[in-house]
């Protein structure tokens, strides 16, 4: 029984008997054996203790330098956390699930517990101290496989009812006969792994951060559990940098800034996840949407408006209903059966399709580009709601393009250009492109394989033509077609998926869409679903945090604050305010009895880009003493000169920079 191991450097090693990944690492070098924490065998992640028994296999030994290793570290940290909680509470604690988190900018792992009492901050400190003891003990983390009956018996002995339920679910869903378990000393968990070789390899660079409530299985009808969040890295420097970013993120929290700056509010009286836009927030949103509408008109889009509700059969025909059924508001019944009912619309696609179908289309009028800032509704779980970034009622900067197959790639390219323009205009220049592809083994994807292959190739052709760096991710496509997602990194390093472009050969078939071709015969168009912002609500929530509320001049709800030194200059200050407003500059006047220093601080805290201070010298010279929120004093300017400079910055969407006093 010989084993041949192919290594990443193309070298090979032969063994006459089964060999573990750890033994191969030791065979290569003792230093590699000390550094290795897990392995990849033929592309599958495994523990170092995993044996390779026969044949030829590709092996990659993972160290802290490998991206996949961080997930192993964090997953093991979750198990150490669970063991520490069990030590703290004994048999009174029930432990459920504890994954690593690789997409959350704040947290790195969590574990959900059914505890005898709520946890306080002092409990986290005690549990973290217990985790450090477990790390110091260097307990081996061992994988064992047990038949289902034996595994259930072991967890019954430990009093872990949730684990028994999970095993029963696994048997029902996957028909397994044995269960993968991990043991570290007196702690036993159900897990597929892989994990670190021992608890000591977790090191010191971890920290418990907070607790939260979480329903078992994410179902509001189940018991509320206690979720403990933590973070872990290989290096203490990485941990410190991460915690610093988290603190900076708290300062930028759009929910806090939104309230401080008077942008939006959430009201329990209205309902969770249904934001109310305040006057200043409305200005911000209208400016953003107005600019995008102008760009759409330049590109030949036609604006449409559709209702907030529609017959349920529209979304059943489109295929959306089965995928969104549990996230929809209840059907409004108009008869004895659901088929005659209405839905609060969860997406706009079927309405735009009906507009396309409203008249016979010729190839000469294609592409037809229909755009709408359409409000949609999805009944997100209450625990998932978060300010503007996760809501129940939101608007999509939506458009659907109906085109011939020959026009498709040019239209995709135009959508890419528009999305790039949006991001770069809003100073979000650090982004990557992700192509979401179908998983052929997943039954959720509808339509023929031929259409999917064609759509995926159309997308690849465009991103290659325009020179975008991109990654491909299988299983990330929409159910009806592949897509291009723009993933933006904000100024403190967090990733956000924003603009999206989706290619769809399937809905035109489901709705029997046609156009008359040059041969005078009917043909099937192709659809593009695209939203460069994603949704104004979510985008503005991210924008608030990206700019920390200090928006560029063209977006700022108040662009200039006119501040009086004393009441003697109120008349002149009012004239300055009126002149600025007449020129289209959004201007507020502060003629309160407060001292000028307090007024400046107030305007600065309100993130107003520019201030015009009015005193005796300014009144005599018919000028204003201009200040910028970052650069401070810019000196005296004639009002006309000030207006011209402001207009220039607004028209060019320029960044908030020092005004050129030379005009």
N, C-alpha and C positions, 0 to 999 in steps of 0.2 A: 504494500500500500504506500506508494511514493507520492510525495507532494512537491510541486514546483511553484515557487513564489516569484512573481514578476513585480519588481519594485518600480517606483516612479522614474528612476534614472535609467530604466530599460535593462538593468542588471537582473539576474536570476539567482535563486538559491534553491537547492534541492534537499529534501529531507526524506528519510526512509520510513518515517512513522508520523502519525499525527503530531502537529506542533501548534503551540499557542502563539498568539500575536506577541505576547510579552517575551516568549523565548526567542522569537525572531528578532525582536528589538535588541535583546541582550546579545544575540549572535552578531548583529551588525556593529554595535558598540555599547559599552556600559553607559556612556553619557546619554545616548538615545534612549536606552531603557529607563534611565532616571527621568528623562524629559517627557516620554510618551505617556499619554493619558487615555487614549482610546485608539481605535483603528477603523479603517474602511476596507472591507473585503468585497471585491467585485462590486463596489459602489454602495454597499450596505454598511451602515455604522454598527460596530460591535464593541464589546468590552475587550480590554487587553487580554483577559483570561480566555477569550473564545478560542476554541481549537479549530484548526483547518485540517481536515482528515484525508482528503484524496484529490488527485487531479491537479490542474494548473489554475492558479488564482492570482488576481491582481491585488496587491496589498499596499495601503498607504497608512503609515503610522502618524497619528495626530499628536501635535504638541501645542503648547499655548499660542504658537504663531498662526495656527490654522483657525479660520473663522468658525468651523463646525465645533471646535473644541470648547468654545465659550458656552455653547448650548449644553454640552455634557456637564461642564462645571456648574451651570445654573440649575440643571435638573438635579444634580447630586446635592446642591445646596438646599433644594426644596425637601429632599429626603432627610437631610440633617436637621432641617427645621422641624419636620414632623417628629423625628425621634426626640428632639429637645422638648417639644410640647408634650409628648407622651411621658417623658421623664418628669415634667412639671406637674401634670394633672393625673397621671396614672391611668387606671381603667375608666376614669370618668370622661376621657376624651375619645371621640370617634374621629378618625382621619379619613378623608375622602380622596381628593385628587390634588396633585401639585406639579404643574408643568413649568418648564422654562418659558420665558417670554423674550422673543428676539425682535419683535416689531414695536414694542412699547418703549417710548423714549425715556420713561421714568422708572419703570420697574423691570426686574430681570427674572423674577420667579414669584410664585405664590403657592400657598397651600390652603385648602378649605377644611375647616374643622367644625364639628358639632361639640361645643364646649359647655361645661356646667355653668359658666358665667361669662359676661362680656370681658374683653381684655382692655386694659388701660396702658398708658405709655410705660408705666413702671414694669408691667408684665413683659413688654417687648424687650426691655433692657435685661430682665431676668432670663428670658428665653434666649436672647442673643448670647448672654454669658454662658448658658448651658450649651449652646452650639459650639462655642469656642472650646469648651471642655471636651466635647465629642471629637472635634478636630484634633485636639492634642492627644487623644487616645489612639489615633490612627487605626480606627476599626476597619478591618477588611470589608469591602462591599462585594457581596457574592451573589451571583445569579443562580437560582435553582428553579427547576421545572417540576411541578407536581400535577398529578391527575386532578381533575376538577373536584372530585369528592374529597380528596385529601386536603386540597387548598381551602375548600369551604370549611372543613373541620378545623384546620389551623386557625382561620380567622374567627370561627365560632369560639374557640378557646380564648382568643384575645378579646372577645366581645366587640368585634368590628363588623356591625351589621351592614354598613354601606359597602364594604368590600365584598360581602356575600352577594349583595344585590348586583354589584358590578360583574361578578363572575357569572351570575345567572343571565345577565344581559349579554355577556360575551358568548355564552353557550347558545343563546337564542339567535343572536345576530350572525355569528361566525361559525357556529357548530364546532367549537374547539373541544378537544378531549383533555388537554393539559393547559396549565396556566403558568405564565412566566412571573416569578417572584424574585424580589431582591431582599437579602438579609444583611443587616449590619449590626452585629452583636445581638442584643435582645429585641431589635426592631425588625419587623417584617412588613414589606409592602408589595403590592401587586403592580407590576410595571414591565414594559417591554425593554427599557433601557435605551442606550448603554449608559454606564456610570463610570465615575472615577474608580481607580483600583482600591482606594481606601479613603476614609474621611479626612486623613491628614493632608491629602492633596488639595483639599478645598482652600487651604491657606488662611490668610487673615483679611483678605480684601473683600469682605462682605458686610452687609448691614441690613437690619430689618427697618422698614420705613414707616409702615402704617397698617391699619386694619380697615376692613370694610365689610358690609353685609353682602352676602351672595346666596341666592336661592339654589338649593340642590338641583342639579341638572339645568339651571337657568330658568326654572319654571316657577312662576309666582304662586302656584298652588302648593308647592313643596315647602319644606322647612327652611327658614333663614339660617344660613351658616355664617361662621366668622372666617373671613379671608385675611390672611396675613401676607403682606407684600414685602419683598426684599430685593436686594440687588447684589450682584457678585461679579468680580473681575479676577483676573490672574494677578494683577499688579495694583498695589495700593495707590499709585499715582493715577491710574485710570479711574479708580473708585473716587478719589478726591475730585478729579475733573468732572466726573459725572454728577456728583453731589452738588458741585458749584453750578453746573448747568441746570439742575433741578431747581436750585434756589433762584436762579435768574428766571426760569420759567414761571415760578410762582409770582415774581414781580410783574411778569408780562401776561398773567392769566387774563384772558379776554372777558371772563365773567366779572372779575374785579374791576378791570379798566372800563368795561362797558357801563358799569354802574357809576364809576367815578366821573367818567366823561359824558354821561347822559346819552349814551348811544342806543341802548335797548334795555328791556326789562322782561322778566318772566314772572307770571302771576299765577298763583294757585287758583285764584278765582276764574281765570280764563282756562287754565289747564296746563299740566306739565308738557314741556316740549313744544309750546306754541308761543314763540317770542313776539313781543310787541316792540315795534320800532319807534323810538322817541324822536323828536324833531331833528336833533343833530345826527342821529343814526340814519334817519330817513334821507338827509342831505347826502351823507357818505354813500349810501346805497344807490340813490338816484344818479349821483355823479358817475359811479362805477358802471351802472347799467346804461346810462345815457351815452357814455363813451363807447361802450361795446355795441350798442344799437347803431351808432354812426358808422362804426367799422363794418358791421354787417350790411348796411345799406350800400357801402362802397363795393362790397363783394357780391352784390346781386341777390341777397336774401330778401324774401318777402315775409313781412310780419303777419302773424295770425294770432287770434285769441280764441281759446277753447274753454268750455265749462269746467267747473270743479267736480262735477259728477257725471257719470255715464252708465249705460247699461252694462251689467256684469259680463254679458256674453262677449263684449269687445276684448276683454283681457283673457277670456278663456280661448277665444280664437287666436289671439296673439301668442298664447302659450305662457304668458306671465303668471297667470293665476295660481297654478300649482306651486310655483317657486316662492310666491309672496303671500300665499293664503294666510299663513299664521302671523303675518306682519301687517295685515290690512285692518282698517276700521270695519266694524260689522256692516254686513249688507243691509241696505234699506229696501225691505221687501215691498212689492206692489201687488203681489198675488200670493198664491199658496205655495209657490216653489221659488227657489233661489234664482232660477234662470230668468225670471221676470223682474229681478231686483236691480238696484243701482248701487254703485260703489263711489265713495270718494276716490278720485282718480289717484292711483299710485305712480303712474307715469303717463306721459303725453303721447306716446307713439301711436296708439290706435286712433286718436283724434286727428293727428296729422295725416295718417293714412286715409281717413275718410275724406279729408279735404283734397288730397291728391285724386281720389276716386270720383270726386264730384263732377268731373268733366272728362271727356275723352282727351288723352294726351298724345301729342305727336313727338317724334324724335327731335323735331325742330325746336321745341320749347324746353327740352331737357338740357341741362339739369334743372329740376325744380327744387329750390332751397327754401324750406319753410322754417321760420324761427319764431320762438315764443319764450318769454319769461313766464313760464307756467307753474303755478303753485300746485304741489302734489302732497299726498298725505300717506304716511305709513305709521302704523301703531307700534313704534319701538318700545321695548321693555323699559319700564321706569328706571331700572338700575343702569341702563345703558345711555340714558339721556345726559347730555353735557353741554350747557350753554347754547351756543349757536352751532357747534360742530356736530352734535347729534340731537336732532329734533324730530317732532312728529309732523309738523307742517313746514314745508320748505319750498323754495322756488328753484327751478332748474333753468339755467341759461341754455335752453334746449333748442336743437334744430335737427331736422331730418331732411336729408338730401336724397332725391330720387333721380337716378342717372342711368345711362346706358353702361353696360360692362366696359365699353371702350373709354368712357369718360371717368371711370371709377378712380384710377390711380391719380389722375390730375386733381380730382376732388379731395382725395385723402391728403395729397400734398398741400392743397390750399388750407385744409383744416389744421394740419401740422403747423403751417406758417402762422395761422391766426392764434393758435394756442401758444406758440413761442412768443408772439407779439404781446399777448396778455401777460404772460409771466415776466417777460423782460421789462415791459413798461412799468410793472408793479415791483420792480427791483428784486424779483425772485429768479436770479440768474443761475443758481446752483440746482440743477435738476438732472434726473436721469430718465431714460425712456424704458418702459417695460412692455413687451409684447405678450399679451395673454392668449394662450393657445388652448385648444380643446384637448381633453384627455379622452382618447378613443374608447377607453374602458369604462367611462362614466356615462351612465344612461341618461343623465340630465341634458346632454347636448342634443339638440334637435336638428333635423335636416340631413341631407346626403353627405357622405364623406367627400364626394367630388366637389360639392360647393364649399365645404370647409377647407379643403386643400387649396382651392382657387382663392378663397378669401385670405387665407394665411399667407399665400405667396404674394398677393396684391400688397398686403401690408409690408412684408419684407422688402419688396421692390422699392417702395416709397422711402422707408427709413434709410435704406442703403443709398438711394439716389441723393437724398438731402444730407447725407453724411452724419446721421445721428448715431451716437454710441447707444447700444441697446442690449438688453438681456431678454431671453425668452423664458416664460414660465408656463409649463404645462398645467392645465386645470384652472387657469385664471381667466379664461374667456367668459364672455356672457353666454347664456344658454343658446343664443341664436347666432352668435358669430364671434370671431376673434377681435381683439381690441388693442389699441395703443394707449397706455396710461403714462401720464407725466407725473413722476414722483419728485416732489420739491423738497430740498433741504433748507430749512429756515436759518435765521442768523445765529441760532444757538444749537444747530446741529440736528434738529428733529426732522424726520421724514413725514411728508404729507402727500397722499395721492390726490391730485387735483384734476387737471384736464383729462378728458377721455375721448377717444375716437373709436367707433365700433363699426365694423363692416358686416352687412346683413344680407345674405341671399335668401333667408328663410321666411321672414315676415311677408315679403312680396308674394311668395307662393301661398302662404296661409290666407292672405286676403285677396288673392287672385288679381294682383296689380298688373296693369298692362300699359304699353304705349304702342302707337302705330309706327312701325319702322319705315325706312326708305323704300322697302319692298312692298309697302302697303299691307303688311301682315302684322298681327299683334305679337309683341315681344314682352318679356318680363324685365322690369327695371331692377336695379340693385339699390339698396338703402344704405345710407350712412347715418348713424346716430352720433351726435357729437355735442360736447359741452365743454368749452375751454376753461370755464371757471369751476364747473361741477355743480355748485349751487351758490348763489350770492351769500346765503346765510353762513354756510360753512367756510366759504372763501373769506368773508369779512372777519369771521372769528379768528381764522389763521392770520389774516392781514393785521388785525389789532395786535396780535402777539408778535408778529414779525417786526412791526414798527414800534412796538411797545406803546401804541396809541399816538405816536408822533408821526402823523401821516404827511406825505408830501403835499405841497401847497394845493395842487389841483383837487385833491380829495378831502382836504381838511374841512370839517363842518364850519368852523370859523377861521377865516384866512388872516384877518388882521384885527387886533384889539386896539382901539383908540383909548388912550389913558390920559386923564387930566391930572396936572400937578396940583391944581386947586380949582374951586368953583368959579374963579374969575375967568377961566378959559373955556367954560362950558359951551358958550355960543360958537366959538371958533372950532372946538372939537366936534360939535354936532355938524358943522359945515363939512369938516374933513370926512366924518363918517358918511354923510350924504353923498359927497363927491365919490367916495370909494364905492358905495353901493350902486350909484348911477353908472359906474364903470364896470359893474358886474362882479365886484369883489365882495365876498361875504364878510361883513364887518359888524363887530359889536362895540359899544361905547361903555366904558366904565368911568362914570363921573360921580362915583360914590365919595363920601368924605374921608375914605381911608388914605393913608400916606402913599406916595408914589411907589415906594419900595414894596409895600404890601400888594399893590395892584400888579406890579411886574411879576411878583412871585405867583400870584393867583393866575395870571395869564400863562405863565410858564408851566404851572402845574396842570392847566387845562390843555396843554400841548398846542397852543396857538402858534402858528409858524412865525408871524411877525407882529410887532407892536409899534404903534405910533404914539410917542409921548409928546404931549402938548403942554408947553409952559410959556413964559413971557417971551423968550427969544424966538420961539417957533411962531408965536402969534404975530410978533413984529415983522418977522422976515417971510411970513406966509409959507412956512415949511413945516416939517414934522421931524422929530428926532426918532429915527428908525432903529429898532432893536430886533434881532433874530433870536429865536428860542435857544439855539445852540451857540451861535457866534457872539451873541451879546450886542454891544453898541456898534451901529454902522454909521453913525453920524447923521447930520441934518440933510434932508432931501426936499426938493419942491414936490408938491403933491402929484403933479403931472409926471415927473420923473419916476416917482415911486410907483404910480399906476402902470406906467409903461414897463418897468422892470417886472412887476408882478404878473402882468399879462404875458410877457415873454416866457416867464417860468411856467405859467399855467398852460400856455399853448404848446410848449415843447415837452410837457410832462417832466420838466427838469427836477432833479433832486433838490432837497432843501439845502441850498448853498448860499454863500455870501453874495449879496446883491452887488452888481457892478454900478458904482455911483456915477460912472461916466455915461450911464444910459445905454 
